[in-house]
Amino acid sequence: MRVLRHLLVVLGSLLLLCAGGPAMAKPVTDFTAALAPVAAPEPAAAPSPGPRPGGGGDGEGKGHPPSCPTKDRIGGTNTAPNPPLDRYYQGDWRLGPAQLPRYGAIGEMLEGYERLDHFSSSYAFLDCYWNERTNGWWYPYPDGWVLLNDSPLHTTVRLKVGQKVDLFGSGFGHFLAPAGTPYAERALPPSNLNTLDPAYPNGYHLYEVTQSFLVEAGPIRSWFGQPGFGLQYLTGPSIPQLVAAGNLRPLN
């Protein structure tokens, strides 16, 4: 039922886009409030005050029996941040920062995020999603789309001037999402939350569409222990090329 609900929401967003309206997950107005890391959370008996508990998976996974995808995947190549700008969870850059924002726009996008989800340990998580042969993550193939009868579910839409889009990562790729999409719905690896450039804490980049352009849009497949089913945009030109051409304007 949860998957169907997510799929209906995404399909509704696609219909809205095709009709000429903007699709946006949540308004993002105060990304700077999430730049400073917070102290480690209090023990469960005395949780620190705030809009949500936890800080995003600072413990091991929930311990449910894992479901590890072994088909429709492709091995990537990923390298450690150089220089390292974070203190990493369990000392492993692949697992993301040891402390995650709990407030501000980034904190809101991390609400409910569980780094390891149902995996009982980081070893089980990495055994499932890390490809030792390519020295990188196993990514959902092709391009992270939901598969419907083994066919990727996406369509061509035009992003409109004034829409806000964002991403977590290096900022050099081809993927965007409606600004404010929860991190768990993006189904990204925990390493995408690493800071690679001090100007973009937690790898967060926010943009405004300044010239309309075409993208492929569709729901994101569940992966990396995350529910997915957020909306993603796959661009033809890279994000830096779109910025240079005047299609996107960085907002942070």
Helices and strands as residue ranges (DSSP letters): H 2-18, G 31-34, E 73-75, G 89-91, G 93-95, H 104-109, H 122-129, E 130-131, E 136-140, E 147-148, E 151-152, E 155-159, E 164-168, E 175-178, H 183-186, G 190-193, G 201-203, E 204-209, E 213-219, E 231-234, H 239-244, E 248-250
